[in-house]
Amino acid sequence: MEVKLLFLTVVLLSSPLLTLCNPLYVLSAPNLLRVGSSENVFVEAQDYSGAAFDVKIIVKNHPKKDKEILSQSVSLTAANNFQILKDIKVTISVSALSSIAVQYRIFSLTPNLEPLSQSGITVEIMNPQGITVSSEKIFPVKGMKSGKYAIPEMASPGIWKVVTLFSNTPQKTFTADFEVKEYVLPTFEVKLKPSKSFFYVHDESLTVDIEQSDGQMNFIFFGHPS
């Protein structure tokens, strides 16, 4: 089954006038958005004191970024100090689930490996319980025929089978296995390690090391205090 990655972008719906000090627009969000889980997105306009404006948060597919999956708008105003923490949740529609399919290719050959096209072939899809959930008769062209089976939304996890048999010899079958797995959200641990134990109001910046459970290190800069 295919797992799609998501890409997050932010679009300003209006263009606020720049002050003497150009404002700094900040977006803080997870690198990967987990489908079905709530995620926090932080948006801020630093060093800005103009009129209120709207920000549009768009989630797109990755890496093509050609499909809009989620779109939400927030308002940055003086009342919220031109910063807001937005909770978003990405879900997969039924139409997206129906696009997940297993693809197969049937080769019909003689013992001399020559194409055999005149005989019909029955193709069956069998679930882990041994129940045939799909059956069709095909006629290979030049000894080959491709097909696909859309995995249903409530598919049983386990070993599925593609079973083929010639119409004139139904007692002999040919089988290929494929596995359907249930998607489980990964568990991970994130540790925040500030560069110092105290943060003073006159400090210009705060650096924090972010340590993931896989041992990789990331760094984040929180900006200038107001």
LUMLUMVEX-814360 format. One record per residue (C-alpha): residue number from 1; x, y, z; residue in three letters. Coordinates in Angstrom, 2 decimals, padded with zeros to 5 digits. Layout:
N
NUM; X; Y; Z; ALA
...
END
This chain:
226
1; 000.00; 000.00; 000.00; MET
2; 001.23; 003.43; -000.82; GLU
3; 001.90; 006.06; 001.82; VAL
4; 001.89; 009.60; 000.54; LYS
5; 004.00; 012.40; 001.98; LEU
6; 002.51; 015.84; 002.45; LEU
7; 003.94; 019.31; 001.82; PHE
8; 002.93; 022.42; 003.75; LEU
9; 002.96; 025.95; 002.38; THR
10; 001.60; 029.30; 003.53; VAL
11; 000.18; 032.03; 001.27; VAL
12; -000.54; 035.60; 002.38; LEU
13; -004.02; 036.56; 001.21; LEU
14; -003.31; 040.26; 001.49; SER
15; -000.11; 042.25; 001.24; SER
16; 000.41; 044.36; 004.39; PRO
17; 002.41; 047.56; 004.07; LEU
18; 005.98; 047.28; 005.20; LEU
19; 007.07; 049.33; 008.17; THR
20; 010.48; 050.94; 008.57; LEU
21; 011.74; 047.55; 009.71; CYS
22; 010.69; 044.84; 007.29; ASN
23; 008.53; 042.27; 009.09; PRO
24; 009.69; 038.69; 009.39; LEU
25; 007.07; 036.05; 008.57; TYR
26; 007.56; 032.83; 010.53; VAL
27; 006.02; 029.40; 009.98; LEU
28; 006.67; 026.49; 012.33; SER
29; 005.26; 023.08; 011.41; ALA
30; 006.28; 019.39; 011.37; PRO
31; 008.35; 018.30; 008.37; ASN
32; 005.96; 015.38; 007.85; LEU
33; 002.23; 015.51; 008.55; LEU
34; 000.74; 012.24; 009.78; ARG
35; -002.58; 011.34; 008.19; VAL
36; -005.39; 011.15; 010.74; GLY
37; -003.45; 012.96; 013.49; SER
38; -003.82; 016.54; 014.69; SER
39; -000.77; 018.72; 014.12; GLU
40; 000.03; 022.25; 015.30; ASN
41; 001.06; 024.95; 012.83; VAL
42; 002.41; 028.24; 014.21; PHE
43; 002.24; 031.40; 012.09; VAL
44; 003.68; 034.76; 013.16; GLU
45; 004.50; 038.17; 011.71; ALA
46; 007.42; 039.59; 013.69; GLN
47; 008.23; 043.31; 013.87; ASP
48; 004.89; 044.14; 012.22; TYR
49; 002.44; 046.76; 013.48; SER
50; 000.22; 047.39; 010.46; GLY
51; -003.32; 046.37; 009.68; ALA
52; -004.67; 042.89; 010.29; ALA
53; -004.31; 040.40; 007.44; PHE
54; -005.21; 036.82; 006.58; ASP
55; -002.89; 033.87; 006.04; VAL
56; -003.90; 030.82; 004.03; LYS
57; -002.37; 027.48; 005.10; ILE
58; -002.27; 024.92; 002.28; ILE
59; -001.29; 021.25; 002.53; VAL
60; -000.20; 019.62; -000.74; LYS
61; 001.06; 016.22; -001.83; ASN
62; 004.82; 015.62; -001.85; HIS
63; 007.00; 015.84; -003.87; PRO
64; 004.90; 016.93; -006.89; LYS
65; 002.92; 019.58; -004.97; LYS
66; 000.25; 019.50; -007.69; ASP
67; -002.73; 018.52; -005.52; LYS
68; -004.28; 020.57; -002.72; GLU
69; -005.25; 018.26; 000.16; ILE
70; -006.22; 020.77; 002.85; LEU
71; -006.72; 024.53; 003.00; SER
72; -007.44; 026.68; 006.06; GLN
73; -007.25; 030.43; 006.73; SER
74; -006.23; 032.30; 009.88; VAL
75; -006.19; 036.00; 010.77; SER
76; -003.22; 037.81; 012.27; LEU
77; -004.32; 040.87; 014.24; THR
78; -003.00; 043.18; 016.92; ALA
79; -005.29; 041.41; 019.39; ALA
80; -003.39; 038.12; 018.96; ASN
81; 000.00; 039.89; 018.65; ASN
82; 000.10; 038.87; 014.97; PHE
83; 000.71; 035.22; 015.90; GLN
84; -001.53; 032.19; 016.05; ILE
85; -001.27; 028.46; 016.72; LEU
86; -003.57; 026.52; 014.36; LYS
87; -004.55; 022.89; 014.79; ASP
88; -004.96; 021.00; 011.50; ILE
89; -005.86; 017.41; 010.74; LYS
90; -005.24; 015.73; 007.39; VAL
91; -007.57; 012.92; 006.39; THR
92; -007.74; 010.62; 003.35; ILE
93; -010.99; 010.60; 001.41; SER
94; -012.65; 007.42; 000.17; VAL
95; -011.74; 008.38; -003.39; SER
96; -008.07; 008.54; -002.41; ALA
97; -008.24; 005.15; -000.72; LEU
98; -009.83; 003.61; -003.79; SER
99; -006.79; 004.64; -005.84; SER
100; -004.56; 002.23; -003.87; ILE
101; -004.26; -000.85; -006.04; ALA
102; -002.12; -003.91; -006.62; VAL
103; -000.86; -004.22; -010.19; GLN
104; -000.04; -007.51; -011.85; TYR
105; 001.10; -008.83; -015.23; ARG
106; 000.15; -012.23; -016.65; ILE
107; 002.46; -014.07; -019.06; PHE
108; 000.96; -016.88; -021.14; SER
109; 003.74; -018.96; -022.72; LEU
110; 004.26; -022.39; -024.23; THR
111; 006.94; -024.77; -022.88; PRO
112; 009.20; -023.25; -025.55; ASN
113; 008.53; -019.76; -024.10; LEU
114; 006.49; -018.72; -027.13; GLU
115; 003.40; -016.48; -026.68; PRO
116; 000.14; -018.36; -026.16; LEU
117; -002.79; -016.04; -026.83; SER
118; -005.65; -018.21; -028.02; GLN
119; -006.54; -019.63; -024.60; SER
120; -008.60; -017.64; -022.08; GLY
121; -007.20; -017.17; -018.57; ILE
122; -009.22; -016.71; -015.38; THR
123; -007.66; -014.29; -012.87; VAL
124; -008.87; -014.45; -009.28; GLU
125; -007.99; -012.30; -006.26; ILE
126; -008.14; -014.23; -002.97; MET
127; -008.05; -012.63; 000.49; ASN
128; -006.21; -014.10; 003.53; PRO
129; -009.36; -016.05; 004.50; GLN
130; -009.26; -017.93; 001.20; GLY
131; -012.32; -016.15; -000.19; ILE
132; -012.29; -015.13; -003.85; THR
133; -013.20; -011.43; -003.91; VAL
134; -012.64; -010.80; -007.62; SER
135; -012.67; -012.96; -010.75; SER
136; -012.35; -012.09; -014.42; GLU
137; -011.52; -013.82; -017.68; LYS
138; -008.81; -012.30; -019.84; ILE
139; -007.27; -013.04; -023.22; PHE
140; -003.55; -012.14; -023.37; PRO
141; -002.26; -010.27; -026.40; VAL
142; 001.06; -011.65; -027.63; LYS
143; 001.26; -013.76; -024.50; GLY
144; 000.94; -010.90; -022.00; MET
145; -001.83; -009.07; -020.15; LYS
146; -001.61; -006.44; -017.39; SER
147; -004.25; -005.63; -014.81; GLY
148; -004.85; -004.15; -011.39; LYS
149; -007.12; -004.69; -008.40; TYR
150; -008.26; -001.77; -006.23; ALA
151; -007.71; -002.56; -002.55; ILE
152; -011.00; -001.93; -000.67; PRO
153; -011.08; 000.51; 002.23; GLU
154; -011.82; -002.23; 004.79; MET
155; -009.31; -004.77; 003.45; ALA
156; -008.14; -007.60; 005.70; SER
157; -004.42; -007.38; 006.45; PRO
158; -002.36; -010.43; 005.59; GLY
159; -001.21; -012.45; 002.59; ILE
160; -003.44; -012.10; -000.48; TRP
161; -003.13; -014.18; -003.65; LYS
162; -003.43; -013.66; -007.38; VAL
163; -004.60; -017.03; -008.74; VAL
164; -004.62; -017.77; -012.48; THR
165; -005.77; -020.80; -014.45; LEU
166; -006.28; -021.69; -018.10; PHE
167; -009.87; -022.24; -019.15; SER
168; -009.03; -025.57; -020.80; ASN
169; -007.07; -026.83; -017.76; THR
170; -008.84; -025.39; -014.68; PRO
171; -007.39; -028.08; -012.41; GLN
172; -003.91; -026.51; -012.63; LYS
173; -003.47; -023.09; -011.00; THR
174; -000.64; -020.58; -010.79; PHE
175; -000.36; -018.35; -007.72; THR
176; 001.47; -015.15; -006.76; ALA
177; 001.31; -013.66; -003.25; ASP
178; 001.24; -010.06; -002.07; PHE
179; 000.89; -008.63; 001.42; GLU
180; -001.58; -006.02; 002.66; VAL
181; -000.45; -004.31; 005.87; LYS
182; -002.42; -002.14; 008.26; GLU
183; -000.91; 001.34; 008.49; TYR
184; 000.19; 002.11; 012.05; VAL
185; 001.27; 005.59; 013.05; LEU
186; 004.96; 005.51; 014.01; PRO
187; 006.04; 006.18; 017.58; THR
188; 008.90; 008.57; 018.19; PHE
189; 010.49; 010.68; 020.88; GLU
190; 011.53; 014.33; 020.62; VAL
191; 013.83; 016.00; 023.17; LYS
192; 014.33; 019.77; 023.41; LEU
193; 017.72; 020.88; 024.74; LYS
194; 018.13; 024.68; 025.15; PRO
195; 021.62; 026.11; 024.84; SER
196; 021.25; 027.60; 028.34; LYS
197; 018.99; 027.08; 031.32; SER
198; 017.63; 030.64; 031.50; PHE
199; 016.27; 033.00; 028.86; PHE
200; 016.48; 036.71; 029.71; TYR
201; 014.14; 039.36; 028.31; VAL
202; 017.08; 041.24; 026.80; HIS
203; 018.49; 038.20; 024.99; ASP
204; 018.32; 038.54; 021.22; GLU
205; 017.82; 034.87; 020.44; SER
206; 017.32; 031.42; 021.88; LEU
207; 018.84; 028.32; 020.31; THR
208; 017.36; 024.91; 021.00; VAL
209; 018.67; 021.53; 019.87; ASP
210; 015.91; 019.15; 018.82; ILE
211; 016.87; 015.50; 019.13; GLU
212; 014.72; 012.88; 017.44; GLN
213; 014.46; 009.25; 018.45; SER
214; 016.56; 008.25; 015.42; ASP
215; 019.49; 010.27; 016.75; GLY
216; 019.39; 013.02; 014.12; GLN
217; 019.76; 016.63; 015.21; MET
218; 017.77; 019.67; 014.09; ASN
219; 018.04; 023.32; 015.06; PHE
220; 015.38; 025.99; 015.38; ILE
221; 015.66; 029.77; 015.83; PHE
222; 012.74; 031.33; 017.69; PHE
223; 013.41; 034.93; 016.61; GLY
224; 013.74; 038.22; 018.48; HIS
225; 011.77; 038.75; 021.68; PRO
226; 009.29; 041.62; 021.62; SER
END
